[in-house]
Amino acid sequence: MMRHRASSARQGGIALPVILIILTVMMVSGIYLIKSSTSSTLTTANLAYDSALAKAADAGLHAGFAYLRTVVNKADLDTNQPAQGYVATLTSTWTVSTPAFWTGSVTMAPNAAGDRVEYVIHRLCVFPGPYNGNDCIKTSARPDAPTPVAFGSSLALGSARYATQPQLHYLVTARIAGPRGGNVVTQAVVLKGP
């Protein structure tokens, strides 16, 4: 009988380390799951925050488009219009990170969330003034598109020949800086006849 008791005492000593190892593995797995779910929640919240900022920044795009749409005298677009956030040129080396890119921008009134949207409209030309003889980005107008001005041809020497009056490209850029440090920049290209 003595032998039986000695062997059962040895087996009881092996179970304790095995159970401690299993508990340690379960604890580490639990910590990982909690951390993983917290990371997923933060990621989802950040994506929702960025989406809300992007929607708010779209107000700047709409304001820029509305200005371009309401311009009756096309000669007004040959020069800067600071009150409207309009700049008649854009230097090709500038990016939205370049401070000079935002010269002439307009900051809108705060929205319901208190965010302030800033926008600027650039005509994609090298020089101010009329587009003829200027280095502007142009696209041929659709032949069936109704237009309030008569169609004509580009007569600049060495320029592309358009079947109709070309449309000039305007870049509307809006940005917003959120209260939690998020920054969103959105852009739209608008085509408009000269």
Backbone as a printed PyTorch tensor [residue, N CA C, xyz], in Angstrom:
tensor([[[  0.7810,  -1.1850,   0.0000],
         [  0.0000,   0.0000,   0.0000],
         [  0.8370,   1.2700,   0.0000]],

        [[  1.9410,   1.1760,   0.5470],
         [  2.8320,   2.3020,   0.6140],
         [  3.2560,   2.7670,  -0.7900]],

        [[  3.4610,   1.8270,  -1.6680],
         [  3.8770,   2.1820,  -3.0230],
         [  2.7970,   2.9880,  -3.7410]],

        [[  1.5750,   2.6500,  -3.5460],
         [  0.4670,   3.3130,  -4.2160],
         [  0.3760,   4.7780,  -3.7880]],

        [[  0.5540,   5.0540,  -2.5250],
         [  0.4890,   6.4210,  -2.0210],
         [  1.6450,   7.2680,  -2.5610]],

        [[  2.7900,   6.7480,  -2.7060],
         [  3.9440,   7.4940,  -3.2060],
         [  3.7480,   7.8820,  -4.6640]],

        [[  3.2060,   6.9950,  -5.4660],
         [  3.0140,   7.3260,  -6.8790],
         [  1.9010,   8.3400,  -7.0610]],

        [[  0.8490,   8.3220,  -6.2490],
         [ -0.2120,   9.3200,  -6.3850],
         [  0.2660,  10.6790,  -5.8870]],

        [[  1.1800,  10.7450,  -4.9580],
         [  1.7350,  12.0060,  -4.4840],
         [  2.5880,  12.6450,  -5.5810]],

        [[  3.3150,  11.8490,  -6.3500],
         [  4.1230,  12.3740,  -7.4470],
         [  3.2340,  12.9270,  -8.5520]],

        [[  2.1220,  12.2790,  -8.8390],
         [  1.2250,  12.7540,  -9.8910],
         [  0.5620,  14.0700,  -9.4940]],

        [[  0.2400,  14.2690,  -8.2690],
         [ -0.3540,  15.5300,  -7.8090],
         [  0.6070,  16.6980,  -7.9920]],

        [[  1.8630,  16.4920,  -7.9200],
         [  2.8510,  17.5480,  -8.1020],
         [  3.0050,  17.9590,  -9.5600]],

        [[  2.6770,  17.1080, -10.5030],
         [  2.7880,  17.4220, -11.9240],
         [  1.5880,  18.2470, -12.3850]],

        [[  0.4450,  18.0570, -11.8110],
         [ -0.7730,  18.7410, -12.2430],
         [ -0.6960,  20.2440, -11.9900]],

        [[ -0.0980,  20.6660, -10.8990],
         [ -0.0340,  22.0890, -10.5650],
         [  0.7320,  22.8960, -11.6190]],

        [[  1.9370,  22.5230, -12.0510],
         [  2.6290,  23.2960, -13.0880],
         [  1.8720,  23.2960, -14.4150]],

        [[  1.2240,  22.1660, -14.7650],
         [  0.4700,  22.1110, -16.0200],
         [ -0.6940,  23.0990, -15.9720]],

        [[ -1.3910,  23.1600, -14.8660],
         [ -2.5270,  24.0760, -14.7220],
         [ -2.0290,  25.5210, -14.7270]],

        [[ -0.9000,  25.8040, -14.1090],
         [ -0.3580,  27.1650, -14.1250],
         [  0.0120,  27.5960, -15.5450]],

        [[  0.5740,  26.7000, -16.3260],
         [  0.9180,  27.0140, -17.7260],
         [ -0.3590,  27.2990, -18.5230]],

        [[ -1.3810,  26.4770, -18.3440],
         [ -2.6440,  26.6750, -19.0620],
         [ -3.2790,  28.0030, -18.6660]],

        [[ -3.2690,  28.3410, -17.3860],
         [ -3.8240,  29.6180, -16.9300],
         [ -3.0460,  30.8010, -17.5010]],

        [[ -1.7310,  30.6800, -17.5850],
         [ -0.9070,  31.7470, -18.1550],
         [ -1.2470,  31.9590, -19.6320]],

        [[ -1.3880,  30.8730, -20.3750],
         [ -1.7460,  30.9680, -21.8000],
         [ -3.1270,  31.6160, -21.9430]],

        [[ -4.0720,  31.2410, -21.1090],
         [ -5.4160,  31.8160, -21.1700],
         [ -5.3960,  33.3080, -20.8100]],

        [[ -4.5740,  33.6950, -19.8430],
         [ -4.4840,  35.0870, -19.4510],
         [ -3.8760,  35.9340, -20.5800]],

        [[ -2.8080,  35.4620, -21.1980],
         [ -2.1730,  36.1810, -22.3070],
         [ -3.1550,  36.2950, -23.4760]],

        [[ -3.8810,  35.2330, -23.7690],
         [ -4.8790,  35.2650, -24.8480],
         [ -5.9770,  36.2720, -24.5340]],

        [[ -6.4240,  36.3320, -23.2940],
         [ -7.4490,  37.2930, -22.8960],
         [ -6.9790,  38.7220, -23.0430]],

        [[ -5.7460,  38.9860, -22.6300],
         [ -5.1840,  40.3320, -22.7730],
         [ -5.0980,  40.7100, -24.2450]],

        [[ -4.6600,  39.8020, -25.0910],
         [ -4.5600,  40.0620, -26.5290],
         [ -5.9440,  40.3580, -27.1150]],

        [[ -6.9650,  39.6010, -26.7330],
         [ -8.3070,  39.8310, -27.2540],
         [ -8.8490,  41.1850, -26.8240]],

        [[ -8.6080,  41.5710, -25.5840],
         [ -9.0650,  42.8800, -25.1150],
         [ -8.3580,  43.9930, -25.8850]],

        [[ -7.0390,  43.8530, -26.0620],
         [ -6.2790,  44.8650, -26.7950],
         [ -6.7220,  44.9220, -28.2520]],

        [[ -6.9770,  43.7830, -28.8470],
         [ -7.4190,  43.7220, -30.2380],
         [ -8.7700,  44.3960, -30.4180]],

        [[ -9.7030,  44.1400, -29.5300],
         [-11.0270,  44.7550, -29.6640],
         [-10.9540,  46.2540, -29.4260]],

        [[-10.0890,  46.7090, -28.5330],
         [ -9.9080,  48.1370, -28.2960],
         [ -9.3120,  48.8040, -29.5360]],

        [[ -8.3300,  48.1660, -30.1730],
         [ -7.7270,  48.7090, -31.3940],
         [ -8.7550,  48.8060, -32.5100]],

        [[ -9.5930,  47.7890, -32.6480],
         [-10.6380,  47.8140, -33.6810],
         [-11.6150,  48.9480, -33.4350]],

        [[-11.9750,  49.1530, -32.1920],
         [-12.9040,  50.2320, -31.8490],
         [-12.2860,  51.5890, -32.1630]],

        [[-11.0150,  51.7820, -31.8200],
         [-10.3420,  53.0470, -32.1060],
         [-10.2110,  53.2740, -33.6100]],

        [[ -9.8840,  52.2330, -34.3550],
         [ -9.7570,  52.3540, -35.8030],
         [-11.0930,  52.7470, -36.4260]],

        [[-12.1640,  52.1110, -35.9950],
         [-13.4930,  52.4220, -36.5130],
         [-13.8770,  53.8660, -36.1720]],

        [[-13.5810,  54.3010, -34.9690],
         [-13.8930,  55.6740, -34.5680],
         [-13.0900,  56.6760, -35.3920]],

        [[-11.8190,  56.3810, -35.6550],
         [-10.9880,  57.2860, -36.4580],
         [-11.4680,  57.3630, -37.8970]],

        [[-11.8940,  56.2330, -38.4700],
         [-12.4170,  56.2370, -39.8360],
         [-13.7020,  57.0540, -39.9230]],

        [[-14.5640,  56.9230, -38.9200],
         [-15.8020,  57.7080, -38.8960],
         [-15.4940,  59.1970, -38.7560]],

        [[-14.5090,  59.5320, -37.9440],
         [-14.0890,  60.9200, -37.7510],
         [-13.5520,  61.5020, -39.0550]],

        [[-12.6760,  60.7680, -39.7500],
         [-12.1380,  61.2370, -41.0290],
         [-13.2380,  61.3950, -42.0680]],

        [[-14.1880,  60.4820, -42.0780],
         [-15.3060,  60.5740, -43.0150],
         [-16.1420,  61.8210, -42.7460]],

        [[-16.3900,  62.1220, -41.4930],
         [-17.1530,  63.3190, -41.1380],
         [-16.4020,  64.5860, -41.5470]],

        [[-15.0840,  64.5960, -41.3610],
         [-14.2850,  65.7540, -41.7840],
         [-14.3140,  65.9140, -43.3050]],

        [[-14.2270,  64.8030, -44.0390],
         [-14.2520,  64.8680, -45.5050],
         [-15.5920,  65.4200, -45.9940]],

        [[-16.6780,  65.0090, -45.3550],
         [-17.9910,  65.5420, -45.7340],
         [-18.0790,  67.0320, -45.4270]],

        [[-17.5080,  67.4610, -44.3130],
         [-17.5150,  68.8800, -43.9700],
         [-16.6620,  69.6810, -44.9530]],

        [[-15.5210,  69.1130, -45.3860],
         [-14.6470,  69.8000, -46.3370],
         [-15.3020,  69.9450, -47.7040]],

        [[-16.2410,  69.0660, -48.0240],
         [-16.9530,  69.1680, -49.3020],
         [-17.7260,  70.4790, -49.4200]],

        [[-18.0580,  71.1010, -48.2980],
         [-18.7430,  72.4010, -48.3460],
         [-17.8650,  73.4380, -49.0470]],

        [[-16.5470,  73.3490, -48.8620],
         [-15.6290,  74.2510, -49.5560],
         [-15.6170,  74.0060, -51.0540]],

        [[-15.6840,  72.7340, -51.4460],
         [-15.7500,  72.4170, -52.8800],
         [-17.0270,  72.9740, -53.4980]],

        [[-18.1270,  72.8220, -52.7760],
         [-19.4060,  73.3350, -53.2900],
         [-19.3940,  74.8600, -53.3970]],

        [[-18.7920,  75.5410, -52.4200],
         [-18.7100,  77.0040, -52.4650],
         [-17.8670,  77.4600, -53.6530]],

        [[-16.7500,  76.7920, -53.9050],
         [-15.9080,  77.1390, -55.0530],
         [-16.6160,  76.8960, -56.3720]],

        [[-17.2990,  75.7610, -56.4720],
         [-18.0450,  75.4470, -57.6930],
         [-19.1700,  76.4610, -57.9080]],

        [[-19.8580,  76.8280, -56.8320],
         [-20.9530,  77.7980, -56.9420],
         [-20.4340,  79.1390, -57.4460]],

        [[-19.2520,  79.5580, -56.9820],
         [-18.6910,  80.8120, -57.4670],
         [-18.3990,  80.7210, -58.9620]],

        [[-17.7340,  79.6570, -59.3870],
         [-17.4080,  79.5140, -60.8120],
         [-18.6690,  79.4680, -61.6670]],

        [[-19.6990,  78.8640, -61.1400],
         [-20.9410,  78.7250, -61.9080],
         [-21.6700,  80.0630, -62.0540]],

        [[-21.5380,  80.9380, -61.0750],
         [-22.2850,  82.1940, -61.1050],
         [-21.5380,  83.3400, -61.7790]],

        [[-20.2890,  83.1350, -62.1760],
         [-19.5280,  84.2160, -62.8280],
         [-20.1500,  84.4800, -64.1970]],

        [[-20.6280,  85.7040, -64.3840],
         [-21.2590,  86.0720, -65.6520],
         [-20.2190,  86.6650, -66.6070]],

        [[-19.4160,  87.5750, -66.1060],
         [-18.3870,  88.2040, -66.9240],
         [-17.1270,  87.3380, -66.8690]],

        [[-16.8590,  86.6020, -67.9260],
         [-15.7290,  85.6600, -67.9440],
         [-14.3810,  86.3710, -67.7870]],

        [[-14.3110,  87.6640, -68.1160],
         [-13.0580,  88.4140, -67.9500],
         [-12.6850,  88.5350, -66.4720]],

        [[-13.6650,  88.3960, -65.5670],
         [-13.3590,  88.4370, -64.1320],
         [-12.4360,  87.2840, -63.7280]],

        [[-12.4540,  86.1980, -64.4970],
         [-11.6270,  85.0320, -64.1680],
         [-10.1910,  85.1750, -64.6770]],

        [[ -9.8940,  86.2910, -65.3640],
         [ -8.5350,  86.5210, -65.8510],
         [ -7.6330,  87.0990, -64.7640]],

        [[ -8.2300,  87.5910, -63.6780],
         [ -7.4540,  88.1840, -62.5800],
         [ -7.9090,  87.5830, -61.2530]],

        [[ -7.0810,  87.7520, -60.2480],
         [ -7.3980,  87.2340, -58.9130],
         [ -8.6500,  87.9170, -58.3530]],

        [[ -9.4370,  87.1480, -57.6330],
         [-10.6270,  87.6530, -56.9430],
         [-10.4980,  87.2360, -55.4720]],

        [[ -9.7340,  87.9860, -54.6700],
         [ -9.4400,  87.5580, -53.2890],
         [-10.6730,  87.3290, -52.4190]],

        [[-11.7160,  88.1200, -52.6110],
         [-12.9140,  87.9690, -51.7710],
         [-13.6140,  86.6280, -52.0380]],

        [[-13.3860,  86.0630, -53.2080],
         [-14.0310,  84.8010, -53.5710],
         [-13.0980,  83.5980, -53.4140]],

        [[-11.8430,  83.8380, -53.0150],
         [-10.8770,  82.7410, -52.8980],
         [-10.3870,  82.2680, -54.2550]],

        [[-10.4040,  83.1640, -55.2570],
         [-10.0360,  82.8010, -56.6280],
         [ -8.6590,  83.3460, -56.9640]],

        [[ -7.8060,  82.4740, -57.5030],
         [ -6.4670,  82.8480, -57.9400],
         [ -6.3610,  82.4620, -59.4130]],

        [[ -5.9340,  83.4000, -60.2740],
         [ -5.9470,  83.1960, -61.7230],
         [ -4.7980,  82.3280, -62.2220]],

        [[ -3.8790,  81.9240, -61.3420],
         [ -2.7310,  81.1140, -61.7630],
         [ -2.4730,  80.0190, -60.7390]],

        [[ -1.6350,  79.0750, -61.1440],
         [ -1.1500,  78.0530, -60.2090],
         [  0.2550,  77.6500, -60.6400]],

        [[  1.1940,  77.7720, -59.7380],
         [  2.5620,  77.3350, -60.0050],
         [  2.5930,  75.8190, -59.9390]],

        [[  3.1350,  75.1880, -60.9610],
         [  3.0630,  73.7290, -61.0850],
         [  3.8490,  72.9800, -60.0090]],

        [[  4.7810,  73.6430, -59.3460],
         [  5.5680,  72.9470, -58.3150],
         [  4.9040,  72.9910, -56.9450]],

        [[  3.8280,  73.7380, -56.8000],
         [  3.1530,  73.8390, -55.5130],
         [  2.2980,  72.6180, -55.2550]],

        [[  2.2530,  72.2350, -54.0030],
         [  1.3300,  71.1960, -53.5470],
         [  0.4810,  71.7900, -52.4220]],

        [[ -0.4760,  71.0360, -51.9270],
         [ -1.3180,  71.5440, -50.8400],
         [ -0.5150,  71.7620, -49.5610]],

        [[  0.6860,  71.1980, -49.4860],
         [  1.5610,  71.3920, -48.3180],
         [  2.3720,  72.6800, -48.4200]],

        [[  2.4040,  73.2860, -49.6110],
         [  3.1390,  74.5290, -49.8040],
         [  2.3070,  75.6890, -49.2580]],

        [[  2.8500,  76.4820, -48.3280],
         [  2.0590,  77.5940, -47.7690],
         [  1.5450,  78.5700, -48.8270]],

        [[  2.3340,  78.8180, -49.8810],
         [  1.9160,  79.7580, -50.9240],
         [  0.6910,  79.2530, -51.6930]],

        [[  0.4460,  77.9530, -51.6870],
         [ -0.7150,  77.3780, -52.3660],
         [ -2.0040,  77.9790, -51.8110]],

        [[ -2.0230,  78.2940, -50.5110],
         [ -3.2330,  78.7610, -49.8410],
         [ -3.3560,  80.2860, -49.8240]],

        [[ -2.4230,  80.9930, -50.4740],
         [ -2.5180,  82.4440, -50.5690],
         [ -3.7600,  82.8010, -51.3850]],

        [[ -4.5960,  83.6400, -50.8320],
         [ -5.8300,  84.0320, -51.5130],
         [ -7.0160,  83.1590, -51.1570]],

        [[ -6.8510,  82.2420, -50.2060],
         [ -7.9460,  81.3490, -49.8260],
         [ -8.9780,  82.0850, -48.9730]],

        [[-10.1400,  81.4730, -48.8410],
         [-11.2310,  82.0140, -48.0340],
         [-11.5830,  80.9800, -46.9770]],

        [[-11.7800,  81.4330, -45.7380],
         [-12.2210,  80.5480, -44.6680],
         [-13.7060,  80.7830, -44.4440]],

        [[-14.4700,  79.7180, -44.5240],
         [-15.9200,  79.8080, -44.3720],
         [-16.3020,  79.9330, -42.9030]],

        [[-17.5290,  80.3380, -42.6660],
         [-18.0480,  80.4210, -41.2930],
         [-18.0910,  79.0100, -40.7050]],

        [[-17.9560,  78.8810, -39.3920],
         [-17.9650,  77.5440, -38.7910],
         [-19.2940,  76.8140, -39.0540]],

        [[-19.2010,  75.4970, -39.2400],
         [-20.4080,  74.6920, -39.4340],
         [-21.0050,  74.3510, -38.0640]],

        [[-22.0220,  73.4870, -38.0590],
         [-22.7180,  73.1410, -36.8120],
         [-21.7820,  72.5170, -35.7780]],

        [[-20.7510,  71.7980, -36.2530],
         [-19.8000,  71.1550, -35.3430],
         [-18.6840,  72.1080, -34.9070]],

        [[-18.6850,  73.3340, -35.4580],
         [-17.6460,  74.3020, -35.1060],
         [-16.4060,  74.2050, -35.9750]],

        [[-16.4430,  73.3610, -37.0100],
         [-15.2900,  73.2100, -37.9070],
         [-15.2580,  74.3510, -38.9180]],

        [[-14.0560,  74.8010, -39.2470],
         [-13.8830,  75.8730, -40.2270],
         [-13.2220,  75.2920, -41.4720]],

        [[-13.8840,  75.4880, -42.6030],
         [-13.3930,  74.9830, -43.8850],
         [-12.7320,  76.1330, -44.6390]],

        [[-11.5620,  75.8620, -45.1880],
         [-10.8310,  76.8460, -45.9920],
         [-10.7750,  76.3220, -47.4180]],

        [[-11.0250,  77.1920, -48.3960],
         [-10.9480,  76.7510, -49.7940],
         [-10.2810,  77.8040, -50.6550]],

        [[ -9.7460,  77.3460, -51.7730],
         [ -9.1310,  78.2260, -52.7630],
         [ -9.4130,  77.6380, -54.1500]],

        [[ -9.6030,  78.5270, -55.1210],
         [ -9.8600,  78.1230, -56.5090],
         [ -8.6700,  78.6020, -57.3350]],

        [[ -8.0350,  77.6950, -58.0490],
         [ -6.9260,  78.0630, -58.9310],
         [ -7.3290,  77.8130, -60.3800]],

        [[ -7.0740,  78.7980, -61.2320],
         [ -7.1910,  78.5690, -62.6700],
         [ -5.8690,  77.9410, -63.0740]],

        [[ -5.9080,  76.8560, -63.7970],
         [ -4.6780,  76.1410, -64.1380],
         [ -4.0050,  76.7910, -65.3440]],

        [[ -3.5070,  78.0000, -65.1120],
         [ -2.7660,  78.7740, -66.0980],
         [ -1.4710,  79.2650, -65.4560]],

        [[ -0.4790,  79.5370, -66.2910],
         [  0.8070,  79.9980, -65.7810],
         [  0.7700,  81.4880, -65.4620]],

        [[  0.0440,  82.2750, -66.2840],
         [  0.0140,  83.7300, -66.1200],
         [ -1.4220,  84.2070, -65.9600]],

        [[ -1.6280,  85.3330, -65.2660],
         [ -2.9670,  85.9260, -65.2630],
         [ -3.2610,  86.5120, -66.6400]],

        [[ -4.4930,  86.8260, -66.8870],
         [ -4.8890,  87.4030, -68.1740],
         [ -5.6480,  86.3940, -69.0140]],

        [[ -5.9670,  86.7730, -70.2510],
         [ -6.7440,  85.8920, -71.1190],
         [ -6.0240,  84.5640, -71.3860]],

        [[ -6.7960,  83.5390, -71.6800],
         [ -6.2050,  82.2180, -71.8950],
         [ -5.4570,  82.1380, -73.2180]],

        [[ -5.8340,  82.9510, -74.2240],
         [ -5.1120,  82.9310, -75.5070],
         [ -3.7050,  83.4620, -75.2900]],

        [[ -2.7150,  82.7230, -75.7280],
         [ -1.3280,  83.1050, -75.5380],
         [ -0.8100,  82.7590, -74.1540]],

        [[ -1.6210,  82.1540, -73.3390],
         [ -1.2530,  81.7710, -71.9820],
         [ -1.0580,  80.2510, -71.9670]],

        [[ -0.2750,  79.7900, -71.0610],
         [ -0.0530,  78.3410, -70.9500],
         [ -1.0630,  77.7980, -69.9340]],

        [[ -2.2470,  77.4400, -70.4270],
         [ -3.3300,  76.9430, -69.5770],
         [ -3.6140,  75.4840, -69.9240]],

        [[ -4.1630,  74.7890, -68.9690],
         [ -4.6240,  73.4220, -69.2430],
         [ -6.0360,  73.5520, -69.7940]],

        [[ -6.2260,  73.0310, -71.0140],
         [ -7.5010,  73.1750, -71.7040],
         [ -7.9760,  71.8090, -72.1810]],

        [[ -9.2770,  71.7050, -72.3280],
         [ -9.9050,  70.5060, -72.8700],
         [-10.8880,  70.9530, -73.9330]],

        [[-10.9760,  70.1980, -75.0030],
         [-11.9330,  70.5150, -76.0460],
         [-13.3420,  70.3430, -75.5090]],

        [[-14.1920,  71.3230, -75.7900],
         [-15.5750,  71.2570, -75.3350],
         [-16.3290,  70.1760, -76.0950]],

        [[-17.3450,  69.6190, -75.4420],
         [-18.1990,  68.6500, -76.1390],
         [-18.9710,  69.4000, -77.2130]],

        [[-19.0200,  68.8870, -78.4300],
         [-19.6840,  69.6190, -79.5140],
         [-21.1850,  69.7980, -79.2860]],

        [[-21.8070,  68.9060, -78.5410],
         [-23.2500,  69.0030, -78.3310],
         [-23.6160,  69.7300, -77.0390]],

        [[-22.6250,  70.2840, -76.3350],
         [-22.8940,  70.9440, -75.0540],
         [-23.4440,  72.3450, -75.3070]],

        [[-24.5490,  72.6890, -74.6530],
         [-25.0560,  74.0620, -74.7910],
         [-24.1190,  75.0250, -74.0760]],

        [[-23.9120,  76.1950, -74.6460],
         [-23.0040,  77.1560, -74.0480],
         [-23.5710,  78.5620, -74.2000]],

        [[-23.3830,  79.4310, -73.1920],
         [-23.9080,  80.7930, -73.3050],
         [-23.0390,  81.6960, -74.1840]],

        [[-21.8400,  81.2550, -74.5680],
         [-20.9670,  82.0640, -75.4170],
         [-20.7750,  81.3470, -76.7500]],

        [[-20.4870,  82.1250, -77.7610],
         [-20.2970,  81.5350, -79.0960],
         [-19.0330,  80.6920, -79.1200]],

        [[-19.1070,  79.5810, -79.8330],
         [-17.9270,  78.7430, -79.9790],
         [-16.9390,  79.4190, -80.9150]],

        [[-15.6520,  79.2390, -80.6660],
         [-14.6160,  79.8060, -81.5150],
         [-13.4610,  78.8430, -81.5910]],

        [[-12.3890,  79.2630, -82.2150],
         [-11.2090,  78.4200, -82.3310],
         [-10.0530,  79.0860, -81.6070]],

        [[ -9.1590,  78.2660, -81.0850],
         [ -7.9590,  78.7890, -80.4610],
         [ -7.0150,  79.2290, -81.5680]],

        [[ -6.6500,  80.5070, -81.5840],
         [ -5.8100,  81.0440, -82.6490],
         [ -4.3820,  81.3120, -82.2020]],

        [[ -4.0350,  80.8860, -80.9930],
         [ -2.6790,  81.1280, -80.5070],
         [ -1.6830,  80.3490, -81.3570]],

        [[ -0.5790,  80.9910, -81.6930],
         [  0.4340,  80.3660, -82.5200],
         [  1.0600,  79.1800, -81.8030]],

        [[  1.0970,  78.0220, -82.4320],
         [  1.7080,  76.8300, -81.8600],
         [  0.8140,  76.0960, -80.8850]],

        [[ -0.4060,  76.5670, -80.6960],
         [ -1.2910,  75.8840, -79.7530],
         [ -2.1040,  74.8160, -80.4760]],

        [[ -2.7110,  73.9700, -79.7060],
         [ -3.5530,  72.9360, -80.2860],
         [ -4.7680,  73.5850, -80.9330]],

        [[ -5.2290,  72.9810, -82.0250],
         [ -6.4170,  73.4860, -82.7070],
         [ -7.6330,  72.7590, -82.1610]],

        [[ -8.5540,  73.5230, -81.6300],
         [ -9.7840,  72.9460, -81.0950],
         [-10.9070,  73.1830, -82.0910]],

        [[-11.7670,  72.1960, -82.2310],
         [-12.9050,  72.3470, -83.1250],
         [-13.8610,  73.4090, -82.5940]],

        [[-13.8870,  73.5810, -81.3070],
         [-14.7340,  74.5860, -80.6720],
         [-13.9000,  75.3090, -79.6280]],

        [[-14.5090,  76.2760, -78.9650],
         [-13.8050,  77.0040, -77.9140],
         [-13.4640,  76.0290, -76.7800]],

        [[-12.2040,  75.9930, -76.3150],
         [-11.8340,  75.0150, -75.2810],
         [-12.4020,  75.3800, -73.9140]],

        [[-12.4160,  74.4080, -73.0490],
         [-12.8020,  74.6340, -71.6650],
         [-11.5250,  74.7090, -70.8360]],

        [[-11.4610,  75.6870, -69.9370],
         [-10.3050,  75.8240, -69.0570],
         [-10.5320,  74.9850, -67.8050]],

        [[ -9.4340,  74.5630, -67.1940],
         [ -9.4940,  73.7640, -65.9750],
         [ -9.2990,  74.6700, -64.7710]],

        [[-10.1500,  74.4670, -63.7740],
         [-10.0600,  75.1830, -62.5010],
         [ -9.9740,  74.1350, -61.4000]],

        [[ -9.0440,  74.3230, -60.4880],
         [ -8.8490,  73.3880, -59.3840],
         [ -9.4020,  74.0120, -58.1040]],

        [[-10.4180,  73.3640, -57.5420],
         [-10.9970,  73.8220, -56.2760],
         [-10.4410,  72.9030, -55.1920]],

        [[ -9.7990,  73.4900, -54.1840],
         [ -9.1950,  72.7270, -53.0930],
         [ -9.7600,  73.2190, -51.7700]],

        [[-10.1820,  72.2730, -50.9440],
         [-10.7230,  72.6210, -49.6240],
         [ -9.9860,  71.8160, -48.5710]],

        [[ -9.8120,  72.4190, -47.4110],
         [ -9.1740,  71.6970, -46.3020],
         [ -9.8700,  72.0460, -44.9980]],

        [[ -9.7360,  71.1300, -44.0730],
         [-10.3360,  71.3090, -42.7560],
         [ -9.3920,  70.6940, -41.7290]],

        [[ -9.2380,  71.3530, -40.6040],
         [ -8.4370,  70.8290, -39.5010],
         [ -9.4010,  70.5430, -38.3550]],

        [[ -9.5470,  69.2770, -38.0340],
         [-10.4810,  68.8800, -36.9820],
         [ -9.9410,  69.1360, -35.5930]],

        [[-10.8220,  69.1420, -34.6020],
         [-10.4010,  69.4290, -33.2340],
         [ -9.5110,  68.3560, -32.6250]],

        [[ -9.5410,  67.1400, -33.1620],
         [ -8.7140,  66.0660, -32.6080],
         [ -7.4170,  65.8770, -33.4020]],

        [[ -7.0610,  66.8650, -34.2130],
         [ -5.8090,  66.7840, -34.9490],
         [ -5.9350,  66.1870, -36.3420]],

        [[ -7.1330,  65.8260, -36.7620],
         [ -7.3180,  65.2740, -38.0970],
         [ -7.3200,  66.3750, -39.1410]],

        [[ -6.6870,  66.1310, -40.2710],
         [ -6.6480,  67.0880, -41.3760],
         [ -7.1100,  66.3890, -42.6370]],

        [[ -8.0270,  67.0180, -43.3560],
         [ -8.5360,  66.4440, -44.5950],
         [ -8.4450,  67.5060, -45.6780]],

        [[ -7.9420,  67.1130, -46.8470],
         [ -7.8750,  67.9850, -48.0160],
         [ -8.6240,  67.2840, -49.1400]],

        [[ -9.5560,  67.9980, -49.7760],
         [-10.2840,  67.4490, -50.9190],
         [-10.1200,  68.3980, -52.0920]],

        [[-10.1500,  67.8260, -53.3000],
         [ -9.9830,  68.6330, -54.5060],
         [-10.9820,  68.1940, -55.5660]],

        [[-11.3210,  69.1440, -56.4230],
         [-12.1820,  68.8650, -57.5700],
         [-11.7030,  69.7290, -58.7340]],

        [[-11.7430,  69.1690, -59.9300],
         [-11.4080,  69.9160, -61.1330],
         [-12.7110,  70.2750, -61.8280]],

        [[-12.8620,  71.5550, -62.1290],
         [-14.0540,  72.0490, -62.7850],
         [-13.6440,  72.5520, -64.1610]],

        [[-14.4010,  72.1920, -65.1900],
         [-14.1470,  72.6590, -66.5430],
         [-15.1520,  73.7420, -66.8710]],

        [[-14.6570,  74.8450, -67.4460],
         [-15.5420,  75.9600, -67.7640],
         [-14.9830,  76.6460, -68.9820]],

        [[-15.8670,  77.0270, -69.8730],
         [-15.4360,  77.7670, -71.0670],
         [-14.9440,  79.1440, -70.6930]],

        [[-13.9730,  79.6740, -71.4550],
         [-13.4150,  81.0020, -71.1420],
         [-14.3880,  82.1220, -71.4220]]])
